[in-house]
Amino acid sequence: MRKFLMIALNTVALMSFAALAFAADGKMDAGALGLTCLAAAIGMAIAAAGCGLGQGMGLKAACEGTARNPEAGGKIMVTLILGLAFIESLAIYALVVNLILLVANPFVG
């Protein structure tokens, strides 16, 4: 539920500010560029915060699991590293979307 909320909040932040920026008459003026930069900054901040929380919770659970059952430490570590890689990929996807908004500007003619 928390992951869905963070994804929804990130999408709403990106689309609300970007929609204002791209509502211009096809020209990218300073105000539209400023709103696009604001949308990218807010979107990346939300994505980074969500990924940081997810990684912290995963590491906490791995430490607790290893403390309870030291023999399963190897399996827990492999699962932890795989999970952290998946979580970090979400932040990289958000970064790519933000870079597309800032550099390529696909909605501007």
N, CA, C and O atoms as a GROMACS GRO file, in nm:
protein
  436
    1MET      N    1   0.082  -0.119   0.000
    1MET     CA    2   0.000   0.000   0.000
    1MET      C    3   0.086   0.125   0.000
    1MET      O    4   0.057   0.221  -0.071
    2ARG      N    5   0.194   0.123   0.080
    2ARG     CA    6   0.282   0.239   0.089
    2ARG      C    7   0.353   0.264  -0.044
    2ARG      O    8   0.370   0.378  -0.086
    3LYS      N    9   0.394   0.154  -0.110
    3LYS     CA   10   0.461   0.168  -0.239
    3LYS      C   11   0.366   0.228  -0.342
    3LYS      O   12   0.406   0.314  -0.420
    4PHE      N   13   0.243   0.183  -0.343
    4PHE     CA   14   0.144   0.236  -0.437
    4PHE      C   15   0.120   0.384  -0.412
    4PHE      O   16   0.108   0.462  -0.506
    5LEU      N   17   0.114   0.424  -0.285
    5LEU     CA   18   0.093   0.564  -0.251
    5LEU      C   19   0.210   0.650  -0.298
    5LEU      O   20   0.188   0.760  -0.350
    6MET      N   21   0.333   0.602  -0.282
    6MET     CA   22   0.448   0.679  -0.327
    6MET      C   23   0.451   0.691  -0.479
    6MET      O   24   0.484   0.797  -0.532
    7ILE      N   25   0.417   0.584  -0.549
    7ILE     CA   26   0.414   0.589  -0.695
    7ILE      C   27   0.305   0.685  -0.741
    7ILE      O   28   0.327   0.764  -0.833
    8ALA      N   29   0.188   0.679  -0.678
    8ALA     CA   30   0.080   0.770  -0.716
    8ALA      C   31   0.116   0.915  -0.687
    8ALA      O   32   0.087   1.003  -0.768
    9LEU      N   33   0.177   0.940  -0.573
    9LEU     CA   34   0.216   1.076  -0.538
    9LEU      C   35   0.322   1.130  -0.633
    9LEU      O   36   0.318   1.247  -0.673
   10ASN      N   37   0.417   1.047  -0.670
   10ASN     CA   38   0.520   1.086  -0.766
   10ASN      C   39   0.459   1.119  -0.901
   10ASN      O   40   0.495   1.219  -0.963
   11THR      N   41   0.368   1.035  -0.947
   11THR     CA   42   0.304   1.058  -1.076
   11THR      C   43   0.222   1.186  -1.075
   11THR      O   44   0.227   1.264  -1.170
   12VAL      N   45   0.147   1.208  -0.969
   12VAL     CA   46   0.066   1.330  -0.960
   12VAL      C   47   0.154   1.454  -0.959
   12VAL      O   48   0.122   1.553  -1.025
   13ALA      N   49   0.264   1.450  -0.885
   13ALA     CA   50   0.353   1.566  -0.880
   13ALA      C   51   0.415   1.594  -1.015
   13ALA      O   52   0.420   1.709  -1.059
   14LEU      N   53   0.461   1.489  -1.083
   14LEU     CA   54   0.520   1.510  -1.215
   14LEU      C   55   0.419   1.563  -1.314
   14LEU      O   56   0.447   1.658  -1.387
   15MET      N   57   0.302   1.503  -1.317
   15MET     CA   58   0.204   1.540  -1.419
   15MET      C   59   0.139   1.675  -1.391
   15MET      O   60   0.105   1.747  -1.485
   16SER      N   61   0.121   1.711  -1.265
   16SER     CA   62   0.055   1.838  -1.238
   16SER      C   63   0.142   1.956  -1.276
   16SER      O   64   0.095   2.051  -1.338
   17PHE      N   65   0.269   1.951  -1.240
   17PHE     CA   66   0.357   2.062  -1.275
   17PHE      C   67   0.395   2.058  -1.423
   17PHE      O   68   0.404   2.163  -1.487
   18ALA      N   69   0.416   1.940  -1.477
   18ALA     CA   70   0.452   1.930  -1.618
   18ALA      C   71   0.336   1.971  -1.707
   18ALA      O   72   0.356   2.029  -1.813
   19ALA      N   73   0.213   1.942  -1.664
   19ALA     CA   74   0.097   1.982  -1.744
   19ALA      C   75   0.088   2.134  -1.752
   19ALA      O   76   0.055   2.188  -1.857
   20LEU      N   77   0.117   2.203  -1.643
   20LEU     CA   78   0.119   2.349  -1.647
   20LEU      C   79   0.229   2.399  -1.739
   20LEU      O   80   0.212   2.497  -1.811
   21ALA      N   81   0.343   2.333  -1.735
   21ALA     CA   82   0.455   2.377  -1.818
   21ALA      C   83   0.427   2.355  -1.965
   21ALA      O   84   0.464   2.439  -2.048
   22PHE      N   85   0.364   2.245  -1.999
   22PHE     CA   86   0.341   2.213  -2.139
   22PHE      C   87   0.209   2.268  -2.192
   22PHE      O   88   0.173   2.242  -2.307
   23ALA      N   89   0.136   2.342  -2.109
   23ALA     CA   90   0.012   2.403  -2.155
   23ALA      C   91   0.039   2.530  -2.234
   23ALA      O   92  -0.054   2.594  -2.283
   24ALA      N   93   0.164   2.566  -2.246
   24ALA     CA   94   0.200   2.685  -2.324
   24ALA      C   95   0.167   2.661  -2.471
   24ALA      O   96   0.131   2.550  -2.510
   25ASP      N   97   0.178   2.764  -2.551
   25ASP     CA   98   0.137   2.756  -2.691
   25ASP      C   99   0.244   2.695  -2.781
   25ASP      O  100   0.259   2.736  -2.896
   26GLY      N  101   0.317   2.599  -2.731
   26GLY     CA  102   0.417   2.530  -2.812
   26GLY      C  103   0.556   2.589  -2.797
   26GLY      O  104   0.652   2.533  -2.851
   27LYS      N  105   0.569   2.697  -2.726
   27LYS     CA  106   0.700   2.758  -2.706
   27LYS      C  107   0.742   2.735  -2.561
   27LYS      O  108   0.661   2.746  -2.469
   28MET      N  109   0.865   2.703  -2.544
   28MET     CA  110   0.917   2.679  -2.409
   28MET      C  111   0.973   2.810  -2.355
   28MET      O  112   1.090   2.841  -2.378
   29ASP      N  113   0.892   2.885  -2.284
   29ASP     CA  114   0.940   3.011  -2.228
   29ASP      C  115   0.999   2.986  -2.090
   29ASP      O  116   1.003   2.872  -2.043
   30ALA      N  117   1.044   3.090  -2.026
   30ALA     CA  118   1.112   3.077  -1.897
   30ALA      C  119   1.020   3.021  -1.789
   30ALA      O  120   1.062   2.941  -1.706
   31GLY      N  121   0.893   3.063  -1.790
   31GLY     CA  122   0.799   3.013  -1.690
   31GLY      C  123   0.772   2.865  -1.705
   31GLY      O  124   0.765   2.792  -1.606
   32ALA      N  125   0.756   2.821  -1.829
   32ALA     CA  126   0.731   2.679  -1.854
   32ALA      C  127   0.853   2.596  -1.818
   32ALA      O  128   0.841   2.486  -1.764
   33LEU      N  129   0.971   2.649  -1.849
   33LEU     CA  130   1.093   2.576  -1.813
   33LEU      C  131   1.108   2.568  -1.662
   33LEU      O  132   1.153   2.466  -1.608
   34GLY      N  133   1.072   2.675  -1.594
   34GLY     CA  134   1.079   2.674  -1.448
   34GLY      C  135   0.985   2.572  -1.387
   34GLY      O  136   1.022   2.502  -1.292
   35LEU      N  137   0.863   2.562  -1.440
   35LEU     CA  138   0.768   2.462  -1.389
   35LEU      C  139   0.814   2.320  -1.420
   35LEU      O  140   0.794   2.229  -1.340
   36THR      N  141   0.877   2.302  -1.536
   36THR     CA  142   0.930   2.170  -1.569
   36THR      C  143   1.042   2.132  -1.473
   36THR      O  144   1.049   2.018  -1.427
   37CYS      N  145   1.129   2.227  -1.443
   37CYS     CA  146   1.237   2.201  -1.347
   37CYS      C  147   1.181   2.171  -1.208
   37CYS      O  148   1.231   2.084  -1.137
   38LEU      N  149   1.077   2.244  -1.168
   38LEU     CA  150   1.014   2.220  -1.039
   38LEU      C  151   0.950   2.081  -1.034
   38LEU      O  152   0.961   2.010  -0.934
   39ALA      N  153   0.883   2.043  -1.142
   39ALA     CA  154   0.822   1.910  -1.148
   39ALA      C  155   0.927   1.800  -1.140
   39ALA      O  156   0.907   1.700  -1.072
   40ALA      N  157   1.038   1.820  -1.210
   40ALA     CA  158   1.145   1.720  -1.207
   40ALA      C  159   1.206   1.710  -1.068
   40ALA      O  160   1.236   1.600  -1.020
   41ALA      N  161   1.224   1.824  -1.003
   41ALA     CA  162   1.283   1.823  -0.869
   41ALA      C  163   1.191   1.756  -0.768
   41ALA      O  164   1.236   1.676  -0.686
   42ILE      N  165   1.064   1.789  -0.772
   42ILE     CA  166   0.969   1.728  -0.678
   42ILE      C  167   0.955   1.578  -0.705
   42ILE      O  168   0.951   1.498  -0.612
   43GLY      N  169   0.947   1.542  -0.832
   43GLY     CA  170   0.935   1.400  -0.866
   43GLY      C  171   1.054   1.319  -0.822
   43GLY      O  172   1.039   1.208  -0.771
   44MET      N  173   1.174   1.373  -0.842
   44MET     CA  174   1.294   1.300  -0.801
   44MET      C  175   1.305   1.295  -0.650
   44MET      O  176   1.352   1.196  -0.594
   45ALA      N  177   1.262   1.402  -0.582
   45ALA     CA  178   1.267   1.402  -0.435
   45ALA      C  179   1.173   1.296  -0.378
   45ALA      O  180   1.209   1.224  -0.284
   46ILE      N  181   1.054   1.286  -0.434
   46ILE     CA  182   0.959   1.185  -0.386
   46ILE      C  183   1.011   1.045  -0.415
   46ILE      O  184   1.001   0.956  -0.331
   47ALA      N  185   1.068   1.025  -0.535
   47ALA     CA  186   1.121   0.892  -0.570
   47ALA      C  187   1.238   0.855  -0.480
   47ALA      O  188   1.248   0.741  -0.434
   48ALA      N  189   1.326   0.951  -0.453
   48ALA     CA  190   1.442   0.922  -0.367
   48ALA      C  191   1.398   0.894  -0.224
   48ALA      O  192   1.453   0.806  -0.158
   49ALA      N  193   1.299   0.968  -0.176
   49ALA     CA  194   1.250   0.945  -0.040
   49ALA      C  195   1.186   0.807  -0.028
   49ALA      O  196   1.209   0.735   0.069
   50GLY      N  197   1.106   0.770  -0.128
   50GLY     CA  198   1.042   0.639  -0.126
   50GLY      C  199   1.143   0.526  -0.133
   50GLY      O  200   1.130   0.426  -0.062
   51CYS      N  201   1.244   0.542  -0.218
   51CYS     CA  202   1.348   0.439  -0.228
   51CYS      C  203   1.431   0.431  -0.102
   51CYS      O  204   1.469   0.322  -0.059
   52GLY      N  205   1.460   0.545  -0.042
   52GLY     CA  206   1.535   0.544   0.085
   52GLY      C  207   1.459   0.474   0.196
   52GLY      O  208   1.517   0.397   0.272
   53LEU      N  209   1.330   0.501   0.204
   53LEU     CA  210   1.249   0.433   0.306
   53LEU      C  211   1.244   0.283   0.280
   53LEU      O  212   1.256   0.203   0.372
   54GLY      N  213   1.226   0.245   0.155
   54GLY     CA  214   1.220   0.103   0.121
   54GLY      C  215   1.350   0.030   0.150
   54GLY      O  216   1.349  -0.081   0.201
   55GLN      N  217   1.462   0.094   0.116
   55GLN     CA  218   1.590   0.031   0.143
   55GLN      C  219   1.617   0.020   0.293
   55GLN      O  220   1.671  -0.080   0.340
   56GLY      N  221   1.579   0.122   0.367
   56GLY     CA  222   1.598   0.117   0.512
   56GLY      C  223   1.515   0.007   0.577
   56GLY      O  224   1.563  -0.064   0.665
   57MET      N  225   1.392  -0.007   0.532
   57MET     CA  226   1.306  -0.111   0.588
   57MET      C  227   1.357  -0.250   0.552
   57MET      O  228   1.351  -0.342   0.633
   58GLY      N  229   1.407  -0.264   0.429
   58GLY     CA  230   1.462  -0.393   0.387
   58GLY      C  231   1.587  -0.431   0.465
   58GLY      O  232   1.603  -0.546   0.504
   59LEU      N  233   1.674  -0.334   0.487
   59LEU     CA  234   1.795  -0.359   0.564
   59LEU      C  235   1.763  -0.392   0.708
   59LEU      O  236   1.826  -0.478   0.769
   60LYS      N  237   1.664  -0.322   0.763
   60LYS     CA  238   1.621  -0.351   0.901
   60LYS      C  239   1.571  -0.494   0.913
   60LYS      O  240   1.608  -0.566   1.007
   61ALA      N  241   1.489  -0.536   0.819
   61ALA     CA  242   1.436  -0.672   0.824
   61ALA      C  243   1.546  -0.776   0.805
   61ALA      O  244   1.543  -0.882   0.868
   62ALA      N  245   1.642  -0.746   0.718
   62ALA     CA  246   1.752  -0.841   0.698
   62ALA      C  247   1.837  -0.854   0.822
   62ALA      O  248   1.879  -0.964   0.859
   63CYS      N  249   1.864  -0.743   0.888
   63CYS     CA  250   1.942  -0.749   1.013
   63CYS      C  251   1.868  -0.826   1.121
   63CYS      O  252   1.928  -0.906   1.194
   64GLU      N  253   1.738  -0.803   1.132
   64GLU     CA  254   1.659  -0.876   1.231
   64GLU      C  255   1.655  -1.025   1.199
   64GLU      O  256   1.666  -1.108   1.290
   65GLY      N  257   1.640  -1.059   1.072
   65GLY     CA  258   1.638  -1.200   1.033
   65GLY      C  259   1.769  -1.270   1.059
   65GLY      O  260   1.772  -1.385   1.103
   66THR      N  261   1.879  -1.201   1.032
   66THR     CA  262   2.011  -1.259   1.058
   66THR      C  263   2.036  -1.273   1.208
   66THR      O  264   2.098  -1.370   1.252
   67ALA      N  265   1.988  -1.178   1.286
   67ALA     CA  266   2.005  -1.187   1.431
   67ALA      C  267   1.925  -1.303   1.489
   67ALA      O  268   1.970  -1.368   1.584
   68ARG      N  269   1.810  -1.330   1.434
   68ARG     CA  270   1.727  -1.440   1.485
   68ARG      C  271   1.778  -1.576   1.440
   68ARG      O  272   1.771  -1.674   1.514
   69ASN      N  273   1.830  -1.582   1.316
   69ASN     CA  274   1.874  -1.709   1.261
   69ASN      C  275   2.007  -1.687   1.188
   69ASN      O  276   2.005  -1.664   1.067
   70PRO      N  277   2.118  -1.693   1.256
   70PRO     CA  278   2.248  -1.664   1.192
   70PRO      C  279   2.285  -1.760   1.079
   70PRO      O  280   2.359  -1.723   0.988
   71GLU      N  281   2.233  -1.882   1.084
   71GLU     CA  282   2.266  -1.978   0.979
   71GLU      C  283   2.204  -1.940   0.844
   71GLU      O  284   2.255  -1.980   0.740
   72ALA      N  285   2.096  -1.863   0.846
   72ALA     CA  286   2.030  -1.823   0.722
   72ALA      C  287   2.083  -1.690   0.669
   72ALA      O  288   2.024  -1.631   0.579
   73GLY      N  289   2.194  -1.644   0.724
   73GLY     CA  290   2.249  -1.514   0.686
   73GLY      C  291   2.284  -1.505   0.538
   73GLY      O  292   2.263  -1.401   0.477
   74GLY      N  293   2.337  -1.612   0.480
   74GLY     CA  294   2.374  -1.610   0.338
   74GLY      C  295   2.254  -1.593   0.247
   74GLY      O  296   2.257  -1.512   0.154
   75LYS      N  297   2.148  -1.670   0.274
   75LYS     CA  298   2.026  -1.659   0.192
   75LYS      C  299   1.960  -1.523   0.209
   75LYS      O  300   1.909  -1.465   0.113
   76ILE      N  301   1.962  -1.474   0.332
   76ILE     CA  302   1.902  -1.342   0.357
   76ILE      C  303   1.980  -1.234   0.284
   76ILE      O  304   1.920  -1.141   0.229
   77MET      N  305   2.112  -1.245   0.282
   77MET     CA  306   2.196  -1.144   0.217
   77MET      C  307   2.172  -1.141   0.067
   77MET      O  308   2.165  -1.034   0.007
   78VAL      N  309   2.159  -1.258   0.005
   78VAL     CA  310   2.133  -1.264  -0.139
   78VAL      C  311   1.998  -1.200  -0.171
   78VAL      O  312   1.986  -1.122  -0.265
   79THR      N  313   1.898  -1.233  -0.092
   79THR     CA  314   1.765  -1.175  -0.113
   79THR      C  315   1.767  -1.024  -0.089
   79THR      O  316   1.701  -0.948  -0.160
   80LEU      N  317   1.842  -0.981   0.012
   80LEU     CA  318   1.853  -0.838   0.041
   80LEU      C  319   1.916  -0.763  -0.074
   80LEU      O  320   1.866  -0.658  -0.115
   81ILE      N  321   2.025  -0.814  -0.128
   81ILE     CA  322   2.094  -0.745  -0.238
   81ILE      C  323   2.005  -0.739  -0.361
   81ILE      O  324   2.002  -0.637  -0.429
   82LEU      N  325   1.935  -0.845  -0.390
   82LEU     CA  326   1.843  -0.845  -0.504
   82LEU      C  327   1.730  -0.745  -0.484
   82LEU      O  328   1.696  -0.671  -0.576
   83GLY      N  329   1.673  -0.741  -0.365
   83GLY     CA  330   1.567  -0.645  -0.336
   83GLY      C  331   1.615  -0.501  -0.342
   83GLY      O  332   1.545  -0.414  -0.394
   84LEU      N  333   1.735  -0.475  -0.289
   84LEU     CA  334   1.790  -0.339  -0.295
   84LEU      C  335   1.816  -0.296  -0.439
   84LEU      O  336   1.798  -0.179  -0.474
   85ALA      N  337   1.858  -0.390  -0.524
   85ALA     CA  338   1.879  -0.356  -0.665
   85ALA      C  339   1.747  -0.320  -0.732
   85ALA      O  340   1.742  -0.225  -0.811
   86PHE      N  341   1.641  -0.392  -0.702
   86PHE     CA  342   1.509  -0.359  -0.759
   86PHE      C  343   1.460  -0.223  -0.711
   86PHE      O  344   1.404  -0.145  -0.789
   87ILE      N  345   1.480  -0.195  -0.584
   87ILE     CA  346   1.437  -0.066  -0.530
   87ILE      C  347   1.517   0.047  -0.593
   87ILE      O  348   1.461   0.151  -0.629
   88GLU      N  349   1.646   0.027  -0.608
   88GLU     CA  350   1.730   0.132  -0.667
   88GLU      C  351   1.695   0.154  -0.814
   88GLU      O  352   1.709   0.266  -0.864
   89SER      N  353   1.650   0.050  -0.882
   89SER     CA  354   1.610   0.068  -1.023
   89SER      C  355   1.491   0.162  -1.035
   89SER      O  356   1.477   0.231  -1.136
   90LEU      N  357   1.404   0.166  -0.935
   90LEU     CA  358   1.292   0.260  -0.939
   90LEU      C  359   1.341   0.404  -0.935
   90LEU      O  360   1.286   0.491  -1.003
   91ALA      N  361   1.443   0.430  -0.856
   91ALA     CA  362   1.499   0.566  -0.851
   91ALA      C  363   1.566   0.601  -0.983
   91ALA      O  364   1.560   0.715  -1.028
   92ILE      N  365   1.630   0.504  -1.046
   92ILE     CA  366   1.694   0.529  -1.176
   92ILE      C  367   1.589   0.556  -1.282
   92ILE      O  368   1.609   0.642  -1.368
   93TYR      N  369   1.475   0.484  -1.279
   93TYR     CA  370   1.368   0.511  -1.374
   93TYR      C  371   1.313   0.652  -1.355
   93TYR      O  372   1.286   0.722  -1.453
   94ALA      N  373   1.297   0.695  -1.231
   94ALA     CA  374   1.250   0.831  -1.205
   94ALA      C  375   1.351   0.933  -1.256
   94ALA      O  376   1.312   1.037  -1.310
   95LEU      N  377   1.478   0.905  -1.240
   95LEU     CA  378   1.582   0.996  -1.290
   95LEU      C  379   1.576   1.005  -1.442
   95LEU      O  380   1.590   1.114  -1.498
   96VAL      N  381   1.557   0.893  -1.509
   96VAL     CA  382   1.548   0.894  -1.656
   96VAL      C  383   1.427   0.976  -1.702
   96VAL      O  384   1.438   1.054  -1.797
   97VAL      N  385   1.314   0.959  -1.637
   97VAL     CA  386   1.194   1.037  -1.674
   97VAL      C  387   1.220   1.185  -1.652
   97VAL      O  388   1.181   1.267  -1.734
   98ASN      N  389   1.284   1.220  -1.542
   98ASN     CA  390   1.314   1.360  -1.514
   98ASN      C  391   1.412   1.417  -1.614
   98ASN      O  392   1.397   1.532  -1.657
   99LEU      N  393   1.512   1.340  -1.654
   99LEU     CA  394   1.606   1.389  -1.755
   99LEU      C  395   1.538   1.407  -1.890
   99LEU      O  396   1.571   1.500  -1.964
  100ILE      N  397   1.444   1.320  -1.923
  100ILE     CA  398   1.368   1.337  -2.048
  100ILE      C  399   1.287   1.465  -2.042
  100ILE      O  400   1.282   1.540  -2.140
  101LEU      N  401   1.224   1.491  -1.927
  101LEU     CA  402   1.147   1.615  -1.913
  101LEU      C  403   1.236   1.738  -1.925
  101LEU      O  404   1.196   1.838  -1.984
  102LEU      N  405   1.356   1.732  -1.869
  102LEU     CA  406   1.444   1.849  -1.868
  102LEU      C  407   1.520   1.870  -1.999
  102LEU      O  408   1.536   1.984  -2.043
  103VAL      N  409   1.565   1.763  -2.061
  103VAL     CA  410   1.654   1.776  -2.176
  103VAL      C  411   1.581   1.760  -2.308
  103VAL      O  412   1.594   1.844  -2.397
  104ALA      N  413   1.505   1.654  -2.323
  104ALA     CA  414   1.445   1.624  -2.452
  104ALA      C  415   1.318   1.703  -2.477
  104ALA      O  416   1.288   1.738  -2.592
  105ASN      N  417   1.241   1.732  -2.372
  105ASN     CA  418   1.114   1.804  -2.384
  105ASN      C  419   1.027   1.749  -2.498
  105ASN      O  420   1.006   1.817  -2.598
  106PRO      N  421   0.978   1.626  -2.484
  106PRO     CA  422   0.904   1.562  -2.593
  106PRO      C  423   0.771   1.630  -2.625
  106PRO      O  424   0.715   1.606  -2.732
  107PHE      N  425   0.719   1.714  -2.535
  107PHE     CA  426   0.589   1.775  -2.559
  107PHE      C  427   0.600   1.911  -2.625
  107PHE      O  428   0.498   1.972  -2.658
  108VAL      N  429   0.721   1.959  -2.646
  108VAL     CA  430   0.739   2.092  -2.706
  108VAL      C  431   0.778   2.073  -2.852
  108VAL      O  432   0.868   1.996  -2.886
  109GLY      N  433   0.710   2.144  -2.937
  109GLY     CA  434   0.734   2.131  -3.081
  109GLY      C  435   0.854   2.202  -3.133
  109GLY      O  436   0.882   2.196  -3.253
   0.00000   0.00000   0.00000
